[in-house]
Amino acid sequence: QVQLAEFGGGLVQPGGSLTLSCAASGSIVSIYQMNWHRQAPGKERELVASITRLGSTNYADSVKGRFTISRDSAKNMVYLQMSSLQPEDTAVYYCNYKLGSNNYWGQGTQVTVSS
């Protein structure tokens, strides 16, 4: 089982930018679809962005045009570049991949957007 570890979260002012990173312990980022989810307090976890093994990307409507998912297969890394951040983007962000019927998650990284 490949482990995932997210980092790069923090406190940012509205309108600011932040880049999250997800490090995979094995060579999976170009094999499986990699996803970023987020979970805000009191809300369900939601899919934010995905990148398929062929490199196609998809985004939730709420982040389209502001977030960019990318990967570096050589480094086994997945990134989420976030710009024009708003308070409603405050959440714990999780990196994820699915193998068969099993979902694998990192521990999450907190993003807080506040002045």
PyRosetta script that sets phi, psi and omega in degrees:
from pyrosetta import init, pose_from_sequence

init()
pose = pose_from_sequence("QVQLAEFGGGLVQPGGSLTLSCAASGSIVSIYQMNWHRQAPGKERELVASITRLGSTNYADSVKGRFTISRDSAKNMVYLQMSSLQPEDTAVYYCNYKLGSNNYWGQGTQVTVSS")
pose.set_psi(1, 126.5)
pose.set_omega(1, 179.9)
pose.set_phi(2, -80.9)
pose.set_psi(2, 133.1)
pose.set_omega(2, 178.3)
pose.set_phi(3, -90.6)
pose.set_psi(3, 147.6)
pose.set_omega(3, 177.9)
pose.set_phi(4, -120.2)
pose.set_psi(4, 142.2)
pose.set_omega(4, 178.6)
pose.set_phi(5, -138.6)
pose.set_psi(5, 119.9)
pose.set_omega(5, 179.0)
pose.set_phi(6, -96.2)
pose.set_psi(6, 149.0)
pose.set_omega(6, 172.0)
pose.set_phi(7, -156.7)
pose.set_psi(7, 167.8)
pose.set_omega(7, 179.3)
pose.set_phi(8, 109.4)
pose.set_psi(8, -3.8)
pose.set_omega(8, 178.4)
pose.set_phi(9, -70.6)
pose.set_psi(9, 173.8)
pose.set_omega(9, 179.1)
pose.set_phi(10, 165.0)
pose.set_psi(10, -166.9)
pose.set_omega(10, 178.9)
pose.set_phi(11, -98.4)
pose.set_psi(11, 129.8)
pose.set_omega(11, -179.4)
pose.set_phi(12, -139.2)
pose.set_psi(12, 147.7)
pose.set_omega(12, 179.1)
pose.set_phi(13, -78.1)
pose.set_psi(13, 154.3)
pose.set_omega(13, 175.6)
pose.set_phi(14, -53.9)
pose.set_psi(14, 137.1)
pose.set_omega(14, -176.7)
pose.set_phi(15, 89.4)
pose.set_psi(15, -8.1)
pose.set_omega(15, -177.6)
pose.set_phi(16, -83.2)
pose.set_psi(16, -178.5)
pose.set_omega(16, -177.1)
pose.set_phi(17, -129.1)
pose.set_psi(17, 156.2)
pose.set_omega(17, 179.5)
pose.set_phi(18, -157.0)
pose.set_psi(18, 145.0)
pose.set_omega(18, 175.0)
pose.set_phi(19, -119.5)
pose.set_psi(19, 123.8)
pose.set_omega(19, 176.2)
pose.set_phi(20, -95.2)
pose.set_psi(20, 147.4)
pose.set_omega(20, 177.7)
pose.set_phi(21, -124.3)
pose.set_psi(21, 147.6)
pose.set_omega(21, 176.7)
pose.set_phi(22, -130.6)
pose.set_psi(22, 118.6)
pose.set_omega(22, 179.4)
pose.set_phi(23, -100.8)
pose.set_psi(23, 126.5)
pose.set_omega(23, 177.5)
pose.set_phi(24, -101.0)
pose.set_psi(24, 142.0)
pose.set_omega(24, -176.5)
pose.set_phi(25, -79.9)
pose.set_psi(25, -7.8)
pose.set_omega(25, 178.9)
pose.set_phi(26, -139.1)
pose.set_psi(26, 176.1)
pose.set_omega(26, -176.0)
pose.set_phi(27, -84.9)
pose.set_psi(27, 80.7)
pose.set_omega(27, -176.3)
pose.set_phi(28, -120.7)
pose.set_psi(28, -17.0)
pose.set_omega(28, -167.0)
pose.set_phi(29, -67.3)
pose.set_psi(29, -20.2)
pose.set_omega(29, 176.7)
pose.set_phi(30, -104.1)
pose.set_psi(30, 3.5)
pose.set_omega(30, -179.3)
pose.set_phi(31, -102.6)
pose.set_psi(31, -42.4)
pose.set_omega(31, -177.5)
pose.set_phi(32, -112.4)
pose.set_psi(32, 157.3)
pose.set_omega(32, 170.0)
pose.set_phi(33, -65.8)
pose.set_psi(33, 130.6)
pose.set_omega(33, 179.1)
pose.set_phi(34, -109.4)
pose.set_psi(34, 140.2)
pose.set_omega(34, -173.5)
pose.set_phi(35, -130.6)
pose.set_psi(35, 152.4)
pose.set_omega(35, 165.9)
pose.set_phi(36, -114.5)
pose.set_psi(36, 128.8)
pose.set_omega(36, 173.3)
pose.set_phi(37, -117.0)
pose.set_psi(37, 166.9)
pose.set_omega(37, 171.6)
pose.set_phi(38, -144.2)
pose.set_psi(38, 154.5)
pose.set_omega(38, 177.8)
pose.set_phi(39, -137.4)
pose.set_psi(39, 115.7)
pose.set_omega(39, 177.0)
pose.set_phi(40, -89.4)
pose.set_psi(40, 156.8)
pose.set_omega(40, -179.8)
pose.set_phi(41, -55.1)
pose.set_psi(41, 128.4)
pose.set_omega(41, 177.4)
pose.set_phi(42, 77.4)
pose.set_psi(42, 4.8)
pose.set_omega(42, -178.9)
pose.set_phi(43, -120.6)
pose.set_psi(43, 162.3)
pose.set_omega(43, 177.3)
pose.set_phi(44, -77.6)
pose.set_psi(44, 155.9)
pose.set_omega(44, 176.4)
pose.set_phi(45, -67.3)
pose.set_psi(45, 136.7)
pose.set_omega(45, -178.4)
pose.set_phi(46, -128.7)
pose.set_psi(46, 148.2)
pose.set_omega(46, 177.4)
pose.set_phi(47, -77.0)
pose.set_psi(47, 129.3)
pose.set_omega(47, -177.7)
pose.set_phi(48, -103.9)
pose.set_psi(48, -46.5)
pose.set_omega(48, -176.0)
pose.set_phi(49, -157.3)
pose.set_psi(49, 150.1)
pose.set_omega(49, 179.2)
pose.set_phi(50, -137.7)
pose.set_psi(50, 150.8)
pose.set_omega(50, 170.7)
pose.set_phi(51, -133.6)
pose.set_psi(51, 123.7)
pose.set_omega(51, -178.1)
pose.set_phi(52, -79.8)
pose.set_psi(52, 171.7)
pose.set_omega(52, -179.2)
pose.set_phi(53, -66.3)
pose.set_psi(53, -20.3)
pose.set_omega(53, 176.7)
pose.set_phi(54, -89.6)
pose.set_psi(54, -2.9)
pose.set_omega(54, 176.2)
pose.set_phi(55, 95.6)
pose.set_psi(55, 2.7)
pose.set_omega(55, 176.5)
pose.set_phi(56, -73.6)
pose.set_psi(56, 143.4)
pose.set_omega(56, -178.0)
pose.set_phi(57, -118.8)
pose.set_psi(57, 150.8)
pose.set_omega(57, 176.1)
pose.set_phi(58, -140.7)
pose.set_psi(58, 148.1)
pose.set_omega(58, -176.2)
pose.set_phi(59, -136.0)
pose.set_psi(59, 149.6)
pose.set_omega(59, 169.8)
pose.set_phi(60, -65.5)
pose.set_psi(60, 148.4)
pose.set_omega(60, -178.7)
pose.set_phi(61, -58.0)
pose.set_psi(61, -33.0)
pose.set_omega(61, -175.9)
pose.set_phi(62, -68.7)
pose.set_psi(62, -17.2)
pose.set_omega(62, -177.5)
pose.set_phi(63, -120.0)
pose.set_psi(63, -4.0)
pose.set_omega(63, -177.2)
pose.set_phi(64, -58.4)
pose.set_psi(64, 131.8)
pose.set_omega(64, -179.0)
pose.set_phi(65, 88.0)
pose.set_psi(65, -12.9)
pose.set_omega(65, -179.9)
pose.set_phi(66, -114.3)
pose.set_psi(66, -31.5)
pose.set_omega(66, -177.8)
pose.set_phi(67, -109.9)
pose.set_psi(67, 148.1)
pose.set_omega(67, 176.4)
pose.set_phi(68, -135.4)
pose.set_psi(68, 125.0)
pose.set_omega(68, 175.9)
pose.set_phi(69, -97.9)
pose.set_psi(69, 140.8)
pose.set_omega(69, 178.0)
pose.set_phi(70, -151.1)
pose.set_psi(70, 172.5)
pose.set_omega(70, -179.4)
pose.set_phi(71, -146.1)
pose.set_psi(71, 156.8)
pose.set_omega(71, 172.4)
pose.set_phi(72, -127.1)
pose.set_psi(72, 99.0)
pose.set_omega(72, -174.0)
pose.set_phi(73, -64.0)
pose.set_psi(73, -34.4)
pose.set_omega(73, -178.6)
pose.set_phi(74, -65.0)
pose.set_psi(74, -31.4)
pose.set_omega(74, -178.5)
pose.set_phi(75, -100.4)
pose.set_psi(75, -0.9)
pose.set_omega(75, -176.8)
pose.set_phi(76, 56.1)
pose.set_psi(76, 46.1)
pose.set_omega(76, -176.3)
pose.set_phi(77, -124.0)
pose.set_psi(77, 146.2)
pose.set_omega(77, 171.4)
pose.set_phi(78, -125.7)
pose.set_psi(78, 140.6)
pose.set_omega(78, -176.2)
pose.set_phi(79, -124.0)
pose.set_psi(79, 154.8)
pose.set_omega(79, 171.3)
pose.set_phi(80, -133.1)
pose.set_psi(80, 105.8)
pose.set_omega(80, 176.2)
pose.set_phi(81, -87.4)
pose.set_psi(81, 125.8)
pose.set_omega(81, -176.2)
pose.set_phi(82, -122.5)
pose.set_psi(82, 130.4)
pose.set_omega(82, 178.1)
pose.set_phi(83, -132.4)
pose.set_psi(83, 169.9)
pose.set_omega(83, -177.7)
pose.set_phi(84, 47.7)
pose.set_psi(84, 45.1)
pose.set_omega(84, -176.5)
pose.set_phi(85, -66.5)
pose.set_psi(85, 143.8)
pose.set_omega(85, -178.7)
pose.set_phi(86, -126.3)
pose.set_psi(86, 159.8)
pose.set_omega(86, -179.6)
pose.set_phi(87, -53.7)
pose.set_psi(87, -31.0)
pose.set_omega(87, 179.9)
pose.set_phi(88, -72.0)
pose.set_psi(88, -8.1)
pose.set_omega(88, 174.1)
pose.set_phi(89, -84.0)
pose.set_psi(89, -6.1)
pose.set_omega(89, 178.4)
pose.set_phi(90, -61.8)
pose.set_psi(90, 124.3)
pose.set_omega(90, -175.9)
pose.set_phi(91, -177.4)
pose.set_psi(91, 170.2)
pose.set_omega(91, 165.8)
pose.set_phi(92, -90.2)
pose.set_psi(92, 128.8)
pose.set_omega(92, -177.6)
pose.set_phi(93, -103.5)
pose.set_psi(93, 133.6)
pose.set_omega(93, -176.1)
pose.set_phi(94, -123.4)
pose.set_psi(94, 139.5)
pose.set_omega(94, 170.5)
pose.set_phi(95, -90.9)
pose.set_psi(95, 148.5)
pose.set_omega(95, -171.5)
pose.set_phi(96, -155.7)
pose.set_psi(96, 146.9)
pose.set_omega(96, 164.2)
pose.set_phi(97, -141.3)
pose.set_psi(97, 160.4)
pose.set_omega(97, -176.9)
pose.set_phi(98, -121.4)
pose.set_psi(98, 132.4)
pose.set_omega(98, 177.0)
pose.set_phi(99, -126.0)
pose.set_psi(99, 110.5)
pose.set_omega(99, -174.2)
pose.set_phi(100, 64.6)
pose.set_psi(100, -124.9)
pose.set_omega(100, 179.6)
pose.set_phi(101, -97.8)
pose.set_psi(101, 4.8)
pose.set_omega(101, -176.8)
pose.set_phi(102, -103.8)
pose.set_psi(102, 134.0)
pose.set_omega(102, 173.6)
pose.set_phi(103, -101.4)
pose.set_psi(103, 137.6)
pose.set_omega(103, 179.2)
pose.set_phi(104, -118.5)
pose.set_psi(104, 134.9)
pose.set_omega(104, -173.0)
pose.set_phi(105, -128.3)
pose.set_psi(105, 152.1)
pose.set_omega(105, 167.3)
pose.set_phi(106, -84.6)
pose.set_psi(106, -174.3)
pose.set_omega(106, -177.1)
pose.set_phi(107, -83.8)
pose.set_psi(107, -12.8)
pose.set_omega(107, 178.5)
pose.set_phi(108, 91.4)
pose.set_psi(108, 156.6)
pose.set_omega(108, 176.0)
pose.set_phi(109, -137.0)
pose.set_psi(109, 134.5)
pose.set_omega(109, -174.8)
pose.set_phi(110, -81.6)
pose.set_psi(110, 131.4)
pose.set_omega(110, 171.7)
pose.set_phi(111, -118.9)
pose.set_psi(111, 123.5)
pose.set_omega(111, 178.8)
pose.set_phi(112, -122.1)
pose.set_psi(112, 123.4)
pose.set_omega(112, 179.2)
pose.set_phi(113, -110.0)
pose.set_psi(113, 111.1)
pose.set_omega(113, -174.9)
pose.set_phi(114, -159.6)
pose.set_psi(114, 148.6)
pose.set_omega(114, 175.3)
pose.set_phi(115, -93.6)
pose.dump_pdb("model.pdb")
